[in-house]
Amino acid sequence: MRKLVYFFQFIRQVKGLLLILSSLIFCEILVAQTMNSVGLLINEGKSFEGYTLFSPSIQKSTFLINNEGRLVHSWNGKSITRHTVYLNEDGTLYRTGLVETDPIKTHINAGGGGGRIERYGWDSELLWEYEYADKTKRHHHDFQVLPNGNVLILAWEVKTKEEAIQAGRNPDYIDTESNELWPDHIIEVKPIGSNGGEIVWEWHIWDHLIQDFDETKDNFGIVADHPELIDLNYVKPDSPTSADWNHSNAIDYNADLDQIMISVHAFNELWIIDHSTTTSQAKSNEGGLQGKGGNLLYRWGNPEAYKKGSAADRKFYRQHGVRWIPKGLPDEGKIILFNNGRERPGEEYSSIDIIDPLINGSYTLSNAGTFLPNNLSYQYIASNPIDFSAIRFSSAQQMPNGNLLVCNGPAGTFFEIDADENVIWKYVSPVTADGFLNQGESPEGINSVFHIYRFDPEFPAFEGKDLIPGDLLEVYPDEVIAGVDKFESKIELFPNPAEDIVKISCDCDLISITSLDGSFTESFSINSSGVVDVSNLQNGIYVIRYNKQSEKLIISR
């Protein structure tokens, strides 16, 4: 009997030890989780499996990661991205590029200014480039590749002070430094050769104006009677003289409708126009499938912009990422966008908005003269609204399973919500202009991303491609110094990205360099100046290792 009592006492002691041990392990896991600042933070397994494409701001590289945050492919561009990047079904990558600091090409240097469109093969070979930037024009923000291979480019064009006043612009709304106004226009370019193109279609805001400021000037009329036209004197209250008048930041194309949509940031609206017109018809109010030439077919988000409402009727607040939801998805044909929330009444916060623009197959005006619908179809707001706020950039995408993938651009943070609006996947980009962050370091707003897109694994571009998961993008030093906020790496690289040489600061004379996908590894000697010759390495991402320390290096030419 006494032996049996001892046995049960022993069992209780073992249980106690196991409980203590499990508690310690659990606490260790919690500590590890709280130390993670970048990379994959949440992955509950209910997210839509696929590959997420993103191009960090002020970077030449574009990354494709899986849901575990591991790199499956990357591209290295000729120039810094500004801001969008798209992967085509044929496996080619199109991206925007920043032109040099040539004062002619950067005559207007407002937010989002790019000037280049580039097309790359799967292995980063530059296939085509097109510059659209000089003293009279400049591409900015976004573009779209059409089914026929042509490219729609969103751009500014210059108007002098005299031209603007003659068109009916209030002189008080003209920049006194430049004496210029830069309205938006769209061109369609047919690529030619490796660096040329033919403009085969164009549309200009300047051809579709109305103003009620000066009856002696052009375009005079009653603004409220013409929602299909653009009020030349609608301006942002906080910057009425900005030369960047419209600041459109997104363009999309609907092949079924043969229509183009743009996000007009300064007007807090989206606009839709007819692409079936000729260039001549696009200058007028006649022609095309809709019979309205280049006039606006539809606009939504801010009736005050065409004097059919007040500030209380406004729905959009400096929105980005306006897109039609593709066929086959739960809300196909509707429009999704990232509503940033700047100037939202009360507390500023962001939301993901979905609207259905077609009423019985057409764009319809209400009895009040505003475009229907009166309200959104859906809106996502965080449970504590101000916890989700992005004042610029950003995007949203509906997944085939109905989940929403969101990019909080300024924070470089991507997350996915399910039907119950639970965050089931979250990733923080560890990529900055200077390279890759150590796990534990704070991004502190230096990891911004303009937009992201997740692809189904069956996307045609991936057919026959090696998408074996490689390394994580963030750096994991082996030594953690107690009591220090962030991890310290004993290896420093400059420049990063590098072209032919890289200077390495570490207490070593020999380092190993391994490609992120593991296909290449070799030892390299460091000379007396700390310089390593990397001219024989192909473009890509590499891990530099010495002893237990590591750092990531981008080779980009």
LUMLUM-67024 format. One record per residue (C-alpha): y negated, x, z negated. Coordinates in steps of 0.25 Angstrom, whole numbers, padded with zeros to 4 digits, always signed. Layout:
YXZ
...
This chain:
+0000+0000+0000
-0010+0011-0004
-0007+0018+0010
-0010+0005+0017
-0024+0005+0009
-0027+0019+0013
-0023+0016+0028
-0033+0005+0028
-0044+0013+0021
-0041+0024+0032
-0043+0013+0043
-0056+0009+0037
-0061+0023+0037
-0057+0025+0051
-0064+0012+0055
-0077+0017+0048
-0077+0030+0055
-0075+0023+0068
-0086+0014+0065
-0095+0026+0062
-0091+0033+0074
-0093+0021+0083
-0107+0019+0077
-0111+0034+0080
-0106+0033+0094
-0114+0020+0096
-0126+0026+0090
-0124+0038+0099
-0124+0029+0111
-0136+0022+0107
-0144+0035+0105
-0139+0039+0119
-0144+0026+0125
-0158+0027+0118
-0159+0041+0123
-0157+0037+0138
-0171+0036+0144
-0167+0037+0159
-0156+0034+0168
-0146+0022+0166
-0149+0015+0153
-0142+0001+0155
-0130-0002+0163
-0122-0014+0158
-0113-0015+0170
-0118-0028+0175
-0128-0022+0184
-0127-0023+0199
-0119-0011+0203
-0126-0003+0214
-0135+0009+0217
-0150+0009+0213
-0160+0016+0222
-0173+0022+0217
-0183+0032+0221
-0192+0037+0209
-0207+0038+0211
-0213+0052+0214
-0199+0057+0219
-0193+0060+0232
-0179+0056+0227
-0172+0042+0228
-0160+0039+0220
-0148+0030+0220
-0141+0028+0207
-0129+0019+0203
-0129+0009+0191
-0125+0021+0181
-0138+0028+0185
-0130+0039+0193
-0135+0045+0206
-0127+0041+0218
-0137+0046+0229
-0151+0051+0231
-0161+0054+0242
-0172+0064+0242
-0185+0061+0250
-0196+0069+0257
-0207+0063+0249
-0210+0056+0236
-0206+0041+0237
-0217+0031+0237
-0211+0021+0232
-0199+0014+0239
-0185+0018+0244
-0175+0010+0251
-0160+0013+0255
-0156+0007+0268
-0142+0002+0272
-0140+0013+0281
-0141+0023+0269
-0155+0028+0273
-0166+0029+0262
-0180+0024+0265
-0191+0029+0255
-0206+0029+0254
-0213+0043+0253
-0226+0049+0248
-0234+0056+0259
-0241+0069+0255
-0254+0070+0248
-0261+0071+0262
-0274+0063+0260
-0273+0057+0273
-0259+0051+0270
-0263+0047+0256
-0277+0042+0259
-0273+0030+0251
-0265+0034+0239
-0263+0021+0231
-0250+0018+0223
-0238+0018+0232
-0243+0026+0243
-0232+0033+0251
-0234+0035+0266
-0220+0038+0270
-0207+0031+0273
-0194+0040+0273
-0180+0037+0277
-0168+0046+0272
-0154+0047+0275
-0143+0046+0264
-0144+0061+0262
-0159+0062+0261
-0162+0066+0275
-0175+0061+0280
-0173+0052+0292
-0187+0046+0294
-0201+0047+0288
-0213+0039+0291
-0227+0042+0286
-0237+0031+0285
-0250+0037+0278
-0263+0041+0283
-0278+0038+0280
-0276+0024+0286
-0262+0019+0280
-0251+0023+0270
-0238+0017+0266
-0236+0013+0252
-0225+0008+0242
-0214+0002+0251
-0208-0001+0264
-0196-0008+0270
-0185-0004+0280
-0183-0016+0290
-0169-0019+0296
-0173-0013+0309
-0176+0000+0303
-0191-0001+0303
-0199+0001+0291
-0210-0008+0285
-0220+0000+0278
-0231-0005+0268
-0244+0003+0269
-0259+0003+0266
-0269+0004+0277
-0284+0007+0276
-0296-0002+0278
-0310+0004+0276
-0320-0003+0267
-0327-0009+0280
-0314-0015+0285
-0311-0021+0272
-0325-0027+0270
-0325-0032+0284
-0311-0039+0281
-0317-0046+0269
-0314-0036+0257
-0324-0037+0246
-0331-0024+0246
-0330-0023+0231
-0314-0022+0233
-0315-0009+0241
-0312+0004+0235
-0325+0012+0234
-0319+0025+0235
-0311+0024+0247
-0318+0012+0254
-0304+0008+0259
-0294-0003+0257
-0279-0001+0260
-0272-0014+0263
-0257-0015+0265
-0250-0016+0279
-0235-0015+0283
-0230-0008+0295
-0216-0008+0301
-0212+0006+0306
-0200+0009+0316
-0195+0023+0312
-0195+0033+0324
-0189+0046+0322
-0189+0054+0309
-0204+0052+0306
-0210+0041+0315
-0211+0027+0316
-0217+0015+0324
-0225+0004+0318
-0219-0008+0324
-0225-0019+0315
-0237-0020+0305
-0244-0030+0296
-0257-0028+0289
-0263-0035+0277
-0277-0033+0284
-0273-0043+0295
-0271-0054+0285
-0283-0055+0276
-0292-0066+0270
-0304-0065+0262
-0315-0074+0256
-0325-0064+0251
-0334-0062+0264
-0335-0073+0274
-0342-0063+0284
-0330-0054+0284
-0316-0055+0290
-0304-0063+0285
-0313-0073+0277
-0306-0086+0273
-0301-0094+0261
-0291-0085+0254
-0284-0096+0247
-0281-0103+0260
-0274-0091+0266
-0263-0086+0258
-0257-0080+0270
-0269-0070+0270
-0273-0059+0260
-0285-0059+0252
-0293-0046+0255
-0300-0047+0242
-0289-0050+0233
-0289-0037+0224
-0283-0032+0211
-0293-0035+0200
-0290-0021+0193
-0292-0014+0206
-0300-0022+0217
-0305-0010+0225
-0291-0004+0227
-0289+0001+0241
-0274-0002+0239
-0277-0017+0240
-0263-0023+0242
-0254-0012+0236
-0242-0018+0241
-0230-0012+0235
-0217-0018+0242
-0213-0022+0255
-0200-0030+0259
-0194-0036+0271
-0185-0049+0273
-0177-0048+0286
-0173-0062+0286
-0187-0067+0285
-0193-0055+0293
-0204-0055+0282
-0211-0044+0274
-0215-0045+0259
-0224-0035+0252
-0228-0034+0237
-0243-0034+0236
-0245-0028+0223
-0260-0030+0222
-0259-0044+0226
-0248-0047+0216
-0241-0054+0228
-0229-0052+0238
-0233-0055+0253
-0223-0059+0264
-0226-0057+0279
-0219-0060+0292
-0213-0048+0299
-0209-0055+0311
-0223-0054+0317
-0227-0044+0327
-0238-0034+0322
-0249-0042+0330
-0244-0055+0323
-0244-0048+0310
-0259-0046+0311
-0261-0061+0313
-0257-0074+0306
-0248-0079+0318
-0234-0075+0323
-0221-0070+0317
-0209-0079+0312
-0218-0086+0302
-0230-0088+0312
-0240-0082+0302
-0241-0068+0308
-0244-0057+0297
-0250-0067+0287
-0243-0068+0273
-0231-0078+0273
-0230-0077+0258
-0236-0072+0246
-0233-0073+0231
-0237-0068+0218
-0251-0070+0216
-0258-0083+0223
-0272-0077+0218
-0271-0067+0229
-0273-0078+0239
-0282-0087+0230
-0272-0097+0227
-0271-0095+0212
-0276-0087+0200
-0270-0075+0192
-0262-0085+0184
-0254-0088+0197
-0250-0074+0199
-0235-0070+0198
-0235-0055+0202
-0241-0044+0195
-0241-0031+0204
-0227-0033+0209
-0218-0023+0216
-0204-0023+0223
-0206-0036+0231
-0192-0039+0238
-0185-0050+0245
-0171-0052+0238
-0160-0049+0248
-0150-0058+0254
-0137-0060+0246
-0144-0058+0232
-0146-0070+0222
-0161-0072+0226
-0160-0068+0240
-0173-0071+0248
-0182-0071+0235
-0192-0061+0232
-0190-0051+0220
-0201-0042+0214
-0205-0033+0203
-0217-0040+0196
-0224-0029+0189
-0232-0037+0180
-0245-0030+0180
-0257-0039+0176
-0247-0050+0172
-0254-0059+0162
-0251-0056+0148
-0242-0044+0146
-0238-0037+0159
-0223-0036+0162
-0214-0035+0174
-0205-0045+0180
-0195-0047+0192
-0199-0059+0200
-0191-0066+0211
-0198-0077+0220
-0192-0086+0231
-0203-0086+0242
-0197-0096+0251
-0198-0110+0249
-0189-0118+0259
-0188-0106+0267
-0203-0103+0268
-0215-0098+0261
-0222-0110+0255
-0236-0113+0249
-0237-0122+0237
-0247-0133+0237
-0257-0123+0229
-0256-0114+0241
-0248-0103+0234
-0235-0098+0239
-0222-0103+0233
-0214-0102+0224
-0223-0105+0212
-0214-0097+0203
-0204-0085+0203
-0189-0088+0205
-0186-0078+0194
-0193-0068+0185
-0187-0057+0176
-0195-0053+0164
-0190-0044+0153
-0187-0051+0140
-0199-0044+0134
-0208-0044+0147
-0216-0032+0144
-0204-0023+0142
-0202-0024+0158
-0215-0019+0164
-0218-0011+0176
-0232-0010+0181
-0229-0004+0195
-0217-0001+0204
-0204-0008+0202
-0194-0017+0209
-0183-0028+0207
-0170-0031+0214
-0160-0042+0213
-0145-0037+0213
-0134-0045+0220
-0129-0049+0207
-0143-0055+0203
-0147-0044+0194
-0161-0038+0195
-0163-0023+0197
-0177-0019+0192
-0185-0006+0193
-0196-0004+0183
-0203+0006+0192
-0213+0013+0182
-0202+0015+0172
-0192+0019+0182
-0182+0009+0176
-0172+0001+0183
-0165-0011+0177
-0156-0022+0181
-0156-0036+0174
-0144-0047+0175
-0146-0062+0177
-0148-0063+0162
-0160-0053+0163
-0152-0042+0155
-0155-0028+0159
-0141-0023+0163
-0145-0010+0170
-0156+0000+0167
-0159+0014+0173
-0172+0022+0171
-0174+0032+0182
-0174+0047+0177
-0181+0052+0189
-0196+0057+0189
-0205+0064+0198
-0200+0077+0191
-0185+0075+0191
-0176+0068+0182
-0177+0065+0167
-0168+0069+0156
-0161+0058+0149
-0170+0055+0137
-0183+0058+0143
-0193+0046+0145
-0196+0043+0159
-0210+0039+0155
-0214+0032+0168
-0211+0045+0176
-0199+0039+0183
-0205+0027+0191
-0197+0020+0202
-0204+0011+0212
-0191+0002+0215
-0176+0003+0215
-0165-0004+0223
-0150-0006+0219
-0140-0006+0231
-0126-0012+0231
-0115-0002+0232
-0111-0008+0245
-0125-0006+0251
-0123+0000+0266
-0130+0012+0263
-0120+0017+0253
-0108+0016+0263
-0101+0029+0264
-0110+0036+0254
-0106+0044+0242
-0112+0036+0230
-0104+0044+0219
-0112+0043+0206
-0119+0056+0203
-0127+0061+0191
-0137+0053+0183
-0152+0056+0187
-0156+0058+0173
-0154+0072+0166
-0145+0073+0154
-0147+0086+0146
-0136+0090+0137
-0144+0094+0125
-0152+0083+0118
-0162+0089+0108
-0163+0080+0095
-0176+0074+0092
-0182+0076+0106
-0186+0063+0114
-0181+0069+0127
-0170+0078+0132
-0175+0092+0136
-0169+0099+0149
-0169+0114+0149
-0170+0114+0164
-0183+0112+0171
-0184+0110+0187
-0196+0112+0196
-0199+0106+0205
-0190+0094+0205
-0188+0089+0215
-0186+0102+0222
-0185+0107+0236
-0180+0121+0238
-0182+0128+0224
-0182+0123+0210
-0187+0130+0197
-0178+0129+0186
-0182+0132+0172
-0170+0134+0162
-0164+0146+0155
-0154+0149+0165
-0152+0157+0178
-0141+0148+0184
-0141+0133+0186
-0131+0123+0192
-0136+0113+0202
-0128+0100+0205
-0131+0088+0214
-0132+0075+0206
-0120+0070+0214
-0111+0082+0210
-0109+0086+0225
-0116+0100+0223
-0116+0110+0212
-0120+0124+0212
-0126+0135+0203
-0140+0140+0206
-0147+0153+0201
-0161+0152+0196
-0170+0164+0200
-0180+0171+0190
-0191+0161+0193
-0182+0150+0190
-0181+0145+0204
-0168+0139+0211
-0166+0138+0226
-0161+0124+0229
-0165+0124+0244
-0150+0123+0248
-0148+0110+0240
-0149+0097+0247
-0159+0086+0243
-0153+0079+0230
-0153+0079+0215
-0146+0090+0207
-0143+0093+0193
-0148+0107+0188
-0139+0112+0176
-0139+0124+0167
-0130+0124+0155
-0132+0110+0149
-0145+0107+0155
-0148+0099+0168
-0159+0094+0176
-0159+0086+0189
-0166+0092+0202
-0170+0085+0215
-0170+0093+0228
-0179+0086+0238
-0184+0091+0251
